[in-house]
């Protein structure tokens, strides 16, 4: 009887030990290092060829990050019509599933907005004349009216005929504000200057732009603002100084391109990518990132041609540039259509 009690007691101890062991927390297995974060996938959707400076600036910033190994970047250019833009965006969103789509809306506003609404998990970041749309459509534009004003100052101070030419795309707000700022700058250094404005009614038609520039030169213009491609070629042929637009275009005519308003998309692109990586992206108006104060706009390098600008005039321009960056000089945003002669 005593033996039975001992065995029973031993079995009870083992039983209770088993229960306690099953209730004890398991020893965690060693954790593995997290896999390297996947690169952000970015797609560029461009209505015009990337040779056209506006889209070219966006492409350049994205391609720079691709070459640095920061993002995976692919693009389609010269998409054209709004219906084609809608088709391309839908296919890309369905098949490639990028994290971000950058592009230019403008002529395809409604198409872009429709597609963005269907894919709320993709960040759509588009050049646009409209506002952002929750939850995922952010907008930006080339707010380079400030350096355009500085170029106007140079033009006003350097013209000998008091006739300055501007050849631009078409009378839309984002173009008009550049021309008006340029005119304002010219008048600030030369109230007697006349600024002639021609529109070619196209975003990319170098032949038409060159023809318009030559027509202005025939009327006495002796310095030109090339808001569109083709004008610099005319200036080079006639031996006149010109201002580029959007990017540093000195290479097109090194002896004649003084400088020009430059748009830098790096601040905008870097901000959006950081937001997407952090999971904090929201629809925003990204305007401020294209202003001089944040490095989104500047004057192109002079490449030695600053020696051709009178010293007192160059000093005025440099002082105005510093005041703009510090917020002490505000260049008016005037999006009204300029006259043919101003």
Buried (B, 14 or more C-beta within 10 A) or exposed (E): EEEEEEEEEEEEEEEEEEEEEEEEEEEEEEEEEEEEEEBBBBBBBBBBEBEBBBBBBBBBBBBBBBEEEBBBBEBBBBBEEBEBBBBBBBEBBEEEEBBBBBBBBBBBBEBBBBBBBEBEEBBBBBBBEBEBBEEBBBBBBBBBBBBBBBBBBBBBBBBEEBBBBBBBBEBBBBBBBBBBBBBBBBBBBBEEBBBBBBBBEBBBBBEBBBBBBBBBBEEBBBBBBBBBBBBBBBBBBBEBBBBBBBBBBBEBBEEBBBBBBBBBBBBBBBBBBEBBBEEEBEBBBBBBBBBBEBEBBBBBEBBEBBEBBEEEBBEBBEEBBEEBBEEEBEBEEBBEBBEEEB
